[in-house]
Amino acid sequence: MTAAASEPAGVAPWRRSVSAGLRRIAALGRAEGLLLRRNGLAVVIALALPLGTVLAVPTSPELAGAIGSSTGAAVITAVTAVSLNLFVYYHLVTTLVARREELVLKRLRTGEPTDFELLAGTATPAVAVAWAQIVLTTVIAAALFDVTAPVNFLLVITAIFLGTAVFVLLAAASTALTPTVELAQVTTTPMLVIPLTLSGLYFPLSDLPHPLEQLSRLLPLTPVVDLLRLGLSGTTTDGHTVGFASSFATAVPSVLVLFGWIVLGGLATRRWFRWEPRR
């Protein structure tokens, strides 16, 4: 009896389909990675962000005070937030627009890859660079500052994974407003500036008027910062400290906000994302 015949009906085809999809995503990711490596400015930003943040945070009492007393946690939180907002979101917008205008997406869509695989493969290099920045920053911060064991490592991973999904989908949706790569600097500015400014990364949101504070907590980057703060140091949005067990209940609102953005981003991408230029 062969191995395929010994498997339950329908299992082998499903496995082959998933495996083939992963191979297509990896192939697209490698191609985009080669193009990214040729972009000198993107490489410089990727290398400079962790090092620049490590040097800047210790000299910024406002940033450290907004995120927490731990310099190491402040550095990791700052790099994660900026990487997701700047590198994943902005870089992916420009990449998708460029591939659309060059008719690359249209040609690829006529082949075997599904729409999901095309988007995932295109996003893979930007996501990989952002995650590498976070890992590199963690290593440097652990070597230079007072990085203690996270209160809840699961919340840290949740913040990174959900935050990545949110900004990938928002980048795909934003391409509908971006007719050319040159205009990406204009169309992405609101999403780059507003969520980052009102994320709680630079000043406590409690300093804002109450309506603006509540609005800020619904922005896509704020729950990422809140979950990182909670997971790394156990610090809640109102400044209290909780332990491992209590941190799960405290994290629920932030997780729900991120899931809400994932749903909105997915619906917007499905409705407005274009695979070829509008002539």
C-alpha positions in Angstrom: 0.0 0.0 0.0 1.4 3.4 -0.9 1.7 6.3 1.5 -0.8 8.3 -0.4 -3.3 5.5 -0.3 -2.9 5.1 3.4 -4.0 8.7 4.1 -7.6 9.6 4.7 -9.4 10.8 1.6 -8.9 14.4 0.8 -5.9 14.9 3.2 -3.1 14.4 0.6 -4.6 16.8 -2.0 -5.0 19.4 0.8 -1.5 19.0 1.9 -0.2 19.3 -1.7 -2.2 22.4 -2.3 -0.9 24.1 0.9 2.7 23.1 0.1 2.4 24.4 -3.5 1.0 27.7 -2.2 3.8 28.1 0.3 6.3 27.4 -2.5 4.7 30.1 -4.7 4.7 32.6 -1.9 8.4 31.8 -1.1 9.3 32.2 -4.8 7.6 35.6 -5.0 9.2 36.7 -1.8 12.6 35.8 -3.0 12.1 37.8 -6.2 10.9 40.8 -4.2 13.7 40.4 -1.8 16.3 40.7 -4.6 14.6 43.9 -5.8 14.6 45.2 -2.2 18.3 44.5 -1.8 19.0 46.7 -4.9 17.1 49.6 -3.2 20.0 51.4 -1.5 17.8 53.8 0.5 15.6 51.0 1.8 18.7 49.0 2.9 20.1 52.0 4.7 16.8 52.7 6.5 16.6 49.0 7.5 20.0 49.0 9.0 19.8 52.5 10.6 16.5 52.2 12.3 17.5 49.8 15.1 20.8 51.5 15.7 19.4 55.0 15.6 16.6 54.1 18.0 19.0 52.5 20.5 21.0 55.7 20.5 18.0 58.1 20.6 15.8 56.6 23.3 18.2 56.9 26.2 18.5 60.6 25.5 14.7 61.1 25.3 13.0 61.2 28.7 9.7 61.9 27.0 9.8 58.7 25.0 11.0 56.6 27.9 8.4 58.2 30.2 5.6 57.5 27.8 6.5 53.9 27.3 7.8 52.9 30.7 10.8 53.2 32.9 12.7 50.3 31.3 15.0 51.7 28.6 15.3 48.3 26.9 11.5 47.9 26.7 11.2 51.5 25.4 13.7 50.8 22.6 12.0 47.5 21.6 8.5 49.1 21.6 9.7 52.1 19.6 11.4 50.1 16.9 8.5 47.7 16.6 6.0 50.5 16.2 8.1 52.5 13.7 9.0 49.3 11.7 5.4 48.3 11.2 4.3 51.8 10.4 7.2 53.0 8.2 8.7 49.9 6.7 5.8 47.4 6.4 3.1 50.0 5.5 5.0 52.6 3.5 7.4 50.3 1.7 4.6 47.9 0.8 2.4 50.7 -0.6 5.2 51.8 -2.9 6.0 48.2 -3.9 2.4 47.2 -4.8 1.8 50.5 -6.7 5.0 50.0 -8.7 4.2 46.4 -9.5 0.6 47.4 -10.5 1.7 50.2 -12.8 4.4 48.0 -14.4 1.6 45.4 -15.1 3.5 42.8 -13.0 0.5 42.0 -10.8 -1.7 41.6 -13.8 0.7 39.2 -15.5 1.2 37.2 -12.3 -2.5 36.9 -11.7 -2.9 35.0 -15.0 -0.7 32.2 -13.6 -1.1 29.7 -10.8 -0.8 32.0 -7.7 -4.0 33.0 -6.0 -4.7 36.6 -5.0 -3.7 35.9 -1.4 -0.4 34.3 -2.5 0.4 37.3 -4.7 -0.1 39.8 -1.8 1.6 37.5 0.7 4.6 37.0 -1.5 5.0 40.7 -2.3 4.7 41.6 1.4 7.2 38.9 2.6 10.4 40.9 2.2 9.1 44.0 4.0 7.7 41.9 6.8 10.9 39.9 7.1 13.0 43.1 7.3 10.7 44.6 10.0 10.8 41.4 12.1 14.6 41.3 11.7 14.8 44.9 12.9 12.8 43.9 16.0 15.0 40.9 16.7 18.2 42.9 16.1 17.0 45.7 18.4 16.1 43.2 21.1 19.6 41.7 21.0 21.3 45.1 21.1 18.9 46.3 23.9 19.6 43.2 25.9 23.3 43.8 25.6 23.3 47.5 26.5 20.2 48.1 28.7 18.1 46.6 31.5 16.0 44.2 29.5 14.3 41.8 31.9 12.1 38.8 31.0 8.8 39.8 29.5 5.8 39.7 31.8 3.8 38.0 29.1 5.7 37.0 26.0 2.5 35.8 24.3 1.2 39.4 24.2 4.4 40.6 22.7 4.1 38.0 19.9 0.4 38.9 19.5 1.2 42.6 19.1 3.8 41.9 16.4 1.7 39.3 14.4 -1.6 41.2 14.5 0.1 44.6 13.9 1.9 43.1 10.9 -1.4 41.8 9.5 -3.1 45.2 10.0 -0.5 47.2 8.3 -0.1 44.8 5.4 -3.8 45.0 4.7 -3.9 48.8 5.2 -1.0 49.1 2.7 -2.9 47.0 0.1 -6.0 49.1 0.7 -4.1 52.4 0.4 -2.9 51.6 -3.1 -6.4 52.4 -4.3 -5.7 56.0 -3.4 -2.2 56.0 -4.8 -2.1 56.3 -8.6 1.7 56.5 -8.9 4.8 55.7 -6.8 5.7 59.4 -6.7 2.4 60.2 -5.0 2.8 57.6 -2.3 4.5 60.2 -0.1 1.3 62.2 -0.2 -1.3 59.5 0.1 0.4 57.6 2.9 1.2 60.7 5.0 -2.0 60.6 7.1 -1.5 56.9 8.0 2.2 57.5 8.7 1.8 60.6 10.9 -1.5 60.4 12.8 -1.3 56.8 14.2 2.3 57.2 15.1 1.8 60.6 16.8 -1.3 59.4 18.7 0.0 55.9 19.6 1.2 56.7 23.1 4.8 56.3 21.9 5.9 59.9 22.4 3.6 61.1 25.2 1.0 59.5 27.5 -2.4 59.5 25.9 -3.9 60.4 29.2 -2.6 63.9 28.7 -5.1 64.4 25.8 -8.7 65.6 26.2 -10.8 62.5 26.9 -12.6 62.3 23.5 -9.3 62.5 21.7 -7.8 60.0 24.0 -10.6 57.5 23.3 -10.3 58.1 19.5 -6.5 57.6 19.7 -7.0 54.2 21.3 -9.0 53.1 18.3 -6.2 53.9 15.8 -4.2 50.9 14.4 -0.9 51.5 16.0 -2.0 52.4 19.6 -3.1 48.8 20.5 0.3 47.5 19.3 2.1 49.9 21.6 -0.3 49.1 24.5 0.2 45.3 24.0 4.0 45.7 23.8 4.0 47.8 27.0 1.8 45.3 28.7 3.6 42.2 27.6 7.1 43.6 28.2 6.7 45.3 31.5 3.1 44.5 32.7 2.2 48.2 32.5 -1.4 49.0 31.7 -2.7 52.1 29.9 -3.5 53.8 33.2 0.0 53.2 34.6 -0.7 50.3 36.9 1.3 47.1 36.9 -0.2 43.6 36.5 1.2 40.1 36.5 1.1 37.3 33.9 -2.5 36.1 34.6 -4.1 39.5 34.9 -2.4 40.8 31.7 -4.6 38.6 29.5 -7.8 40.3 30.6 -6.2 43.7 30.3 -5.1 42.9 26.7 -8.6 42.1 25.4 -9.6 45.6 24.3 -6.4 46.1 22.4 -6.7 42.7 20.7 -10.2 43.4 19.7 -9.2 46.8 18.1 -6.5 45.0 16.1 -9.0 42.3 14.9 -11.4 45.1 14.0 -8.7 46.7 11.8 -7.9 43.4 10.2 -11.5 43.0 9.2 -11.8 46.6 7.9 -8.5 46.3 6.0 -9.5 43.0 4.5 -12.8 44.3 3.3 -11.3 47.5 1.9 -8.6 45.5 0.1 -11.1 43.1 -1.4 -13.4 46.0 -2.5 -10.9 48.5 -3.8 -7.5 46.9 -4.5 -6.7 47.1 -8.3 -4.5 44.6 -10.1 -3.8 46.8 -13.1 -3.6 50.6 -13.7 -6.8 52.4 -14.3 -6.5 53.9 -17.8 
